[in-house]
Amino acid sequence: MPTKKSNDSSGADLKILHQTLPPIIARKDVQLYLGGLISSGYLANLDSQGRGPKSIKSGRRVAYLRGDLITWLESWLQG
């Protein structure tokens, strides 16, 4: 399970995600888009604790809006 780490990424680095991520990202696909940085299982655990990104649900499937995921990721990286 990845641990939360401080990162030297600038806001400019995360702005690239606004251009490259699709508007809606399924939880199962987040690790693919983020290079394995965060697994779907880790996100599921955080979601169950109310600490994950704001999510949307369709049946049993969970997804994140691009902006909500990036906003959460920024705070997660800052630790």
C-alpha beads as a LAMMPS data file, in Angstrom:
LAMMPS data file: protein, C-alpha beads

79 atoms
78 bonds

1 atom types
1 bond types

-500.0 500.0 xlo xhi
-500.0 500.0 ylo yhi
-500.0 500.0 zlo zhi

Masses

1 110.0

Atoms # bond

1 1 1 0.000 0.000 0.000
2 1 1 1.478 3.377 -0.921
3 1 1 2.133 5.806 1.860
4 1 1 1.455 9.496 1.711
5 1 1 4.665 11.305 0.811
6 1 1 5.656 14.885 0.445
7 1 1 6.455 15.712 -3.161
8 1 1 8.287 18.483 -4.969
9 1 1 5.680 18.525 -7.750
10 1 1 4.656 22.011 -8.647
11 1 1 1.129 23.027 -9.483
12 1 1 2.255 23.136 -13.105
13 1 1 2.972 19.396 -13.011
14 1 1 -0.544 18.668 -11.812
15 1 1 -2.039 20.971 -14.442
16 1 1 -0.920 18.405 -17.000
17 1 1 -3.463 16.043 -15.455
18 1 1 -6.253 18.473 -16.373
19 1 1 -5.219 18.010 -19.999
20 1 1 -4.552 14.270 -19.980
21 1 1 -7.161 12.715 -17.685
22 1 1 -10.632 11.945 -19.017
23 1 1 -13.528 13.906 -17.465
24 1 1 -14.639 10.855 -15.432
25 1 1 -12.174 8.237 -14.160
26 1 1 -13.316 4.847 -12.865
27 1 1 -11.694 3.932 -9.554
28 1 1 -10.293 0.771 -11.135
29 1 1 -8.479 2.892 -13.753
30 1 1 -6.944 5.542 -11.488
31 1 1 -3.736 3.579 -10.968
32 1 1 -3.276 3.316 -14.740
33 1 1 -3.598 7.068 -15.239
34 1 1 -1.342 7.885 -12.276
35 1 1 1.407 5.406 -13.089
36 1 1 0.581 3.080 -10.204
37 1 1 1.025 5.818 -7.591
38 1 1 -2.326 5.033 -5.975
39 1 1 -4.092 1.676 -6.219
40 1 1 -7.825 1.155 -6.514
41 1 1 -7.776 -0.813 -3.253
42 1 1 -6.122 2.068 -1.420
43 1 1 -8.747 4.463 -2.797
44 1 1 -11.523 2.071 -1.740
45 1 1 -10.124 2.021 1.799
46 1 1 -9.879 5.812 1.901
47 1 1 -13.409 6.132 0.509
48 1 1 -14.769 3.848 3.236
49 1 1 -13.155 6.144 5.827
50 1 1 -14.451 9.303 4.151
51 1 1 -10.897 10.419 3.323
52 1 1 -10.802 9.763 -0.423
53 1 1 -11.677 12.053 -3.302
54 1 1 -15.319 12.994 -3.794
55 1 1 -16.813 10.113 -5.748
56 1 1 -19.776 9.329 -7.944
57 1 1 -21.460 5.944 -8.114
58 1 1 -23.268 4.044 -10.811
59 1 1 -24.588 0.849 -9.324
60 1 1 -21.590 -0.813 -7.708
61 1 1 -19.062 1.121 -9.755
62 1 1 -17.234 4.112 -8.318
63 1 1 -15.683 6.923 -10.320
64 1 1 -14.212 10.366 -9.793
65 1 1 -14.639 13.593 -11.680
66 1 1 -11.291 14.804 -13.005
67 1 1 -11.327 18.038 -10.990
68 1 1 -12.269 16.293 -7.740
69 1 1 -9.522 13.706 -8.163
70 1 1 -6.867 16.331 -8.947
71 1 1 -7.925 18.539 -6.020
72 1 1 -7.715 15.562 -3.665
73 1 1 -4.393 14.469 -5.165
74 1 1 -2.888 17.920 -4.570
75 1 1 -3.757 17.786 -0.870
76 1 1 -2.658 14.135 -0.579
77 1 1 0.759 14.930 -2.054
78 1 1 1.252 17.857 0.317
79 1 1 0.741 15.496 3.225

Bonds

1 1 1 2
2 1 2 3
3 1 3 4
4 1 4 5
5 1 5 6
6 1 6 7
7 1 7 8
8 1 8 9
9 1 9 10
10 1 10 11
11 1 11 12
12 1 12 13
13 1 13 14
14 1 14 15
15 1 15 16
16 1 16 17
17 1 17 18
18 1 18 19
19 1 19 20
20 1 20 21
21 1 21 22
22 1 22 23
23 1 23 24
24 1 24 25
25 1 25 26
26 1 26 27
27 1 27 28
28 1 28 29
29 1 29 30
30 1 30 31
31 1 31 32
32 1 32 33
33 1 33 34
34 1 34 35
35 1 35 36
36 1 36 37
37 1 37 38
38 1 38 39
39 1 39 40
40 1 40 41
41 1 41 42
42 1 42 43
43 1 43 44
44 1 44 45
45 1 45 46
46 1 46 47
47 1 47 48
48 1 48 49
49 1 49 50
50 1 50 51
51 1 51 52
52 1 52 53
53 1 53 54
54 1 54 55
55 1 55 56
56 1 56 57
57 1 57 58
58 1 58 59
59 1 59 60
60 1 60 61
61 1 61 62
62 1 62 63
63 1 63 64
64 1 64 65
65 1 65 66
66 1 66 67
67 1 67 68
68 1 68 69
69 1 69 70
70 1 70 71
71 1 71 72
72 1 72 73
73 1 73 74
74 1 74 75
75 1 75 76
76 1 76 77
77 1 77 78
78 1 78 79
